[in-house]
Structure formats: structure tokens, C-alpha cells
Amino acid sequence: MDIASDMLLFVHAVDHGSFSATARALALTPSAVSKRIGRLEDRLGVRLLNRSTRRTTLTEAGEALYRRCARIATEITEAEALAASMGEQVRGTLTVAATVAFGKAQLMPLIPEFLAQHPELKLSLELTDRAVDLAQDQLDVAIRFTEQVSDTAVVARKLASNRRVICAAPAYLERHGAPERPEELLRHNCLRLSTVPIWNDWELGEGKAKRVYRVKGSLEVNSADAVYHAALAGLGIARLSSYLVGPDIRAGRLVRLLPAYCQEDSSILAIYLARRNLPAKVRAFIDFLAERLGPIPPWEREAGAA
């Protein structure tokens, strides 16, 4: 036991009026209470209590110490109550990181509804495609894709499947033609992502016919959102998530290529640090996203989804 614990015990002893009453309240023995009060007196070098067979009374030094320690005990009790209430109620500040493209296209439209459900909550959102460290970056939750998660210390909950398709703008196809077989992609200008190297290994086909195509091109960017806009601008062929390009394919702004091939082994994940004593705000946010995005994502439920 440290001196702080002994001081709090001293406050309890004064408030209860006797060592025996203090012992009953704290599930200790009277001798244990007496021993710890004596240890505190020895450490401070002063007598704090005058003891008799019937009661204990404060000395002058004990009175001064009690007033100060009683205030501290009250603050500790209030702090415990505050922390407990924040664990039970959706309140405080929720810090979230999400990839730029997903954050803009899918997460932002959901945030007004979530905040309306929890008026005592504030949300701090960072849109970034860089690698994140939940502890170091002081993040409650991060929305990431399977390829971005390598830390075995985090808990990952699947929110939705992530289907990626190959596409290009009509302007690019008018200049260079459309590939008819996967191997022809190696002769095209394919748009690459610098932040997740494995993203540039396009695995196409099924079973034994599956093959990885390490695509190349004249443009490499650090965000899938930038790849998306580069594809719209006609700079090359891209492999992008259906949640992002579905509306553009339906509107003709992008053309889906090699429709028999798509990547379906990636997932959209909510990652966080621990299951035990998970704050209510974190649980509420993840449950909300899981309900809105699953089991079939809304962009896949739309009629004519790419």
C-alpha cells in the first residue's frame, strides 16, 4: 500500500468514528486498519488520532491532514463516477480515422444521423491513407481495408465486403483501346497506389487459373481517392472499389473492363485496441456502421450495381 491509500483509509476512519466501523465498511480487520494508520503516523512523524477504548479523536495535526485529504477523497470519488458514467453513456469525444475515399464517399453521409442519435457526443475525424497507430495517434477507431491491417494487437470487426473492379474512362479507351484479356493489362497505363504496395498486385482469375499481375504505369499516388480522380480524368486503367465507382459506371463516366474478373477477398474493417471495457461511444459507433453497411453494403444493394 502507498501513502495515498493510507491517507484515504485515514479519512474513512475519521468519517466512521472507529477502527471497527471502518474495518466493516472496507472489508478489513480492525487490526489491519490500526496498523495502516500507525504506519501513516510513523511516516509523517506526528500523531493523527487519540485512541481510546470507545472512540478516536483527531489531534491538531490530524485535523489539518483530514481537511486536505477529505477534499482529495471527494475529488477521487467524483472522478470515478465521471469515468464510470462515460463508460456507460455515449458522450465525450470520439476520435476516428478513415481512408480518404471511403470517408468522403460512404462515411461522411452517415455521420449526421449518428451524431443526431447521440447529441452529447463530439466526433473528431481524420481522413488519411497513411498507416495509423491507434495508441500513438490516440484514435478510438480506424476504418481500414484488409490489406492495411498488419498489427495483431488490434481488434478488427468486419463492416462490409469490399469488391474491386477494373475500369477506365471512355477518353482513355478511345486513345488506347480496351484490354480483352488480363495479360493485356501489362501493356496499358495502370494507375498505382504508393501507400500500400500490395494493392498494385492485381490478382485475377479463379482457382488454378488465378494469376497476379504486377501492373505498371506513369502515375503513382498516395490515395485511392486520387487514383479515382485520375481514372475519371482519363489518365489510365484503375482497380477501384465498387462503393466508389459504381455510380460512375452506371452513368457512363467510367467503363468496367474485364467484367469476369474482380477482387472479392478484401473487407472493410473497423479496428480498435481492446474488447474489455470498450467505451460506449466506440461500441455505439461500430454497431451503427455495421448495421448501416451490412450484411449487404448499400452500394451493392442499389439496382444495377457494377
C-alpha positions in Angstrom: 0.0 0.0 0.0 1.3 3.5 -0.7 0.8 6.7 1.3 -2.1 7.8 -0.8 -4.1 4.7 0.0 -3.2 5.1 3.7 -4.4 8.7 3.6 -7.7 7.7 2.1 -8.1 5.0 4.8 -7.4 7.7 7.4 -10.3 9.7 6.0 -12.6 6.7 6.2 -11.5 6.1 9.8 -12.4 9.6 10.8 -15.7 9.5 9.0 -16.7 6.2 10.6 -15.6 7.2 14.0 -13.8 4.0 14.9 -11.4 1.4 13.5 -14.0 -1.4 13.8 -16.6 0.5 11.8 -14.0 1.4 9.2 -13.0 -2.3 9.0 -16.6 -3.4 8.5 -17.1 -0.8 5.7 -13.9 -1.7 3.9 -13.9 -5.5 4.5 -10.7 -5.3 6.6 -9.9 -6.3 10.1 -9.6 -3.7 12.9 -6.0 -4.6 13.4 -5.2 -4.0 9.7 -6.8 -0.6 9.9 -4.9 0.3 13.1 -1.6 -0.9 11.6 -2.0 1.2 8.5 -3.0 4.3 10.4 0.1 3.7 12.7 2.3 3.4 9.5 1.0 6.7 8.2 1.7 8.4 11.6 5.2 6.9 11.6 5.8 8.1 8.1 4.6 11.7 8.8 6.2 11.8 12.3 3.1 13.0 14.0 0.2 11.5 15.9 -3.0 11.9 14.0 -5.6 10.3 16.3 -6.0 10.0 20.0 -7.3 6.4 20.7 -9.4 5.2 23.5 -11.4 2.0 24.0 -14.6 3.7 22.8 -13.6 6.2 20.2 -10.9 8.0 18.4 -10.5 11.8 18.2 -8.3 14.0 15.9 -5.2 15.7 17.1 -4.4 19.1 15.7 -2.2 17.6 13.1 -4.8 15.0 12.3 -7.5 17.8 11.9 -5.3 19.6 9.3 -4.5 16.5 7.4 -8.1 15.3 7.4 -9.4 18.5 5.9 -7.0 18.3 3.0 -7.4 14.5 2.5 -11.2 14.7 2.7 -11.2 17.1 -0.3 -8.9 14.7 -2.3 -11.2 11.8 -1.4 -14.2 13.7 -2.7 -12.5 14.5 -5.9 -11.4 10.9 -6.4 -15.0 9.7 -5.9 -16.3 12.3 -8.4 -13.6 11.3 -10.9 -14.6 7.6 -10.5 -18.2 8.5 -11.1 -17.4 10.6 -14.1 -15.3 7.9 -15.7 -17.9 5.2 -15.0 -20.7 7.4 -16.5 -18.6 8.0 -19.6 -18.2 4.2 -20.0 -21.9 3.7 -19.8 -23.1 6.7 -21.8 -22.3 7.8 -25.4 -20.7 11.1 -24.6 -17.3 12.8 -24.9 -15.1 12.9 -28.0 -14.8 10.0 -30.4 -11.6 10.1 -32.5 -11.9 8.3 -35.8 -9.6 7.8 -38.8 -10.8 6.6 -42.2 -9.3 6.3 -45.6 -9.9 9.4 -47.8 -12.0 7.8 -50.5 -14.2 5.7 -48.1 -14.6 8.6 -45.7 -15.8 11.0 -48.4 -18.0 8.6 -50.3 -19.6 6.5 -47.6 -18.7 7.6 -44.1 -19.5 11.3 -44.2 -23.1 10.8 -45.4 -23.7 8.6 -42.3 -22.2 10.9 -39.7 -25.2 13.4 -39.4 -27.5 10.5 -38.4 -25.1 9.1 -35.9 -24.5 12.4 -34.2 -28.2 13.2 -34.1 -28.7 9.9 -32.2 -26.0 10.9 -29.7 -26.3 14.7 -29.0 -23.7 14.6 -26.2 -21.0 13.2 -28.4 -18.4 15.0 -30.5 -16.6 13.3 -33.4 -13.1 14.1 -34.5 -12.5 12.6 -37.9 -9.2 12.3 -39.8 -9.3 11.3 -43.4 -5.9 9.7 -44.3 -4.5 6.8 -46.2 -1.3 6.7 -44.2 -0.6 3.9 -41.8 -2.1 4.7 -38.4 -1.1 3.6 -34.9 -4.2 3.6 -32.7 -2.3 4.1 -29.5 0.3 6.6 -30.7 -2.3 8.6 -32.7 -4.8 8.5 -29.9 -7.5 7.0 -32.1 -10.6 5.3 -30.8 -11.5 3.6 -34.1 -9.9 3.4 -37.6 -11.8 2.3 -40.7 -9.3 0.3 -42.8 -9.2 -2.3 -45.5 -7.8 -5.9 -45.1 -4.5 -5.0 -46.8 -3.9 -2.1 -44.4 -4.1 -4.1 -41.2 -1.0 -6.0 -40.0 -1.0 -5.2 -36.3 -2.0 -8.3 -34.4 -2.6 -6.3 -31.3 -5.8 -4.6 -32.7 -9.3 -6.0 -32.7 -10.9 -6.0 -36.2 -14.6 -6.2 -36.9 -15.8 -6.6 -40.5 -18.2 -4.0 -41.6 -18.7 -4.9 -45.2 -17.2 -6.8 -48.1 -15.1 -4.7 -50.5 -15.4 -5.7 -54.2 -12.9 -4.1 -56.5 -13.4 -3.8 -60.3 -11.2 -2.7 -63.2 -12.3 0.4 -65.0 -11.2 3.3 -67.1 -12.7 6.5 -68.6 -14.1 6.5 -72.1 -11.4 9.0 -73.1 -8.6 6.7 -72.2 -10.2 3.8 -74.0 -10.7 5.8 -77.2 -6.9 6.5 -77.2 -5.6 3.1 -76.2 -8.4 0.6 -76.6 -9.8 -1.8 -74.0 -8.0 -4.9 -72.8 -9.8 -8.1 -73.6 -7.7 -10.5 -71.5 -6.0 -9.9 -68.1 -2.5 -10.2 -69.5 -3.1 -7.2 -71.8 -3.2 -5.0 -68.7 0.6 -5.2 -68.6 0.7 -3.2 -71.9 -1.6 -0.5 -70.5 -1.0 2.5 -68.3 -2.4 1.3 -64.9 -2.8 3.7 -62.0 -0.8 2.7 -58.9 -1.1 3.4 -55.2 2.2 4.2 -53.3 1.0 3.7 -49.7 0.0 0.0 -50.0 2.4 -1.7 -52.4 0.4 -5.0 -52.4 -2.5 -3.0 -53.8 -0.7 -2.9 -57.1 -0.6 -6.7 -57.4 -3.8 -7.3 -59.3 -4.9 -10.9 -58.6 -7.3 -12.1 -61.3 -8.9 -15.4 -62.2 -10.2 -18.3 -60.1 -8.7 -21.5 -58.7 -5.6 -22.7 -60.6 -6.1 -20.1 -63.3 -5.6 -17.3 -60.7 -2.6 -15.1 -61.5 -1.1 -12.0 -60.0 -0.4 -9.1 -62.5 2.1 -6.6 -61.2 0.8 -3.6 -63.1 2.8 -0.5 -64.1 2.0 3.0 -65.2 3.2 6.6 -65.4 1.3 7.7 -62.3 1.6 6.6 -58.7 -0.3 8.5 -56.0 -0.7 8.1 -52.2 -4.5 7.9 -52.0 -7.2 5.7 -53.6 -9.2 8.9 -53.9 -6.5 10.4 -56.1 -6.5 7.1 -58.2 -10.2 7.5 -58.6 -10.0 11.1 -59.9 -7.1 10.2 -62.2 -9.2 7.5 -63.7 -12.1 9.9 -64.3 -9.6 12.3 -66.0 -8.6 9.5 -68.5 -5.1 9.0 -67.2 -5.2 5.2 -67.1 -6.8 2.0 -66.0 -7.7 1.6 -62.3 -8.8 -1.2 -60.0 -11.2 0.5 -57.5 -13.8 -0.4 -55.0 -17.4 -0.7 -56.2 -18.6 1.6 -53.4 -16.6 4.4 -55.2 -17.0 3.7 -58.9 -20.5 2.1 -59.1 -22.3 5.4 -59.8 -19.8 6.5 -62.4 -20.0 3.1 -64.2 -23.8 3.3 -64.3 -23.6 6.9 -65.5 -21.0 6.1 -68.2 -18.3 8.3 -66.7 -16.2 5.1 -66.3 -16.4 1.8 -68.2 -16.0 -1.5 -66.5 -13.3 -3.7 -68.0 -12.8 -7.5 -67.9 -16.1 -7.9 -66.1 -15.5 -11.6 -65.5 -12.6 -10.6 -63.1 -12.9 -8.7 -59.8 -11.3 -8.9 -56.4 -13.7 -10.1 -53.7 -11.3 -11.2 -50.9 -10.9 -7.7 -49.2 -13.1 -6.4 -46.4 -13.8 -3.0 -44.9 -12.9 -3.2 -41.2 -13.3 -1.2 -38.0 -10.2 -1.6 -35.9 -9.8 -0.7 -32.2 -7.5 -1.6 -29.4 -9.3 -3.9 -26.9 -12.6 -5.6 -26.3 -12.5 -5.3 -22.5 -14.2 -2.3 -21.0 -14.9 -0.9 -24.5 -16.2 2.6 -24.2 -19.9 3.0 -25.0 -19.1 5.7 -27.7 -16.8 3.2 -29.5 -19.3 0.4 -29.3 -22.1 2.6 -30.5 -20.2 3.9 -33.5 -19.1 0.4 -34.6 -22.5 -1.1 -34.1 -24.0 1.8 -36.1 -21.7 1.3 -39.0 -22.2 -2.5 -39.0 -25.9 -2.0 -39.2 -25.8 0.6 -42.0 -23.2 -1.2 -44.1 -24.1 -4.9 -43.7 -24.8 -7.6 -44.3 -25.0 -6.4 -47.9 -23.5 -3.0 -48.4 -25.9 -0.3 -49.7 -23.8 0.3 -52.8 -24.2 -3.3 -53.7 -28.0 -3.3 -53.0 -28.6 -0.5 -55.5 -30.2 -1.6 -58.7 -27.7 -2.1 -61.4 -24.7 -2.1 -59.1 -21.5 -2.5 -61.1 
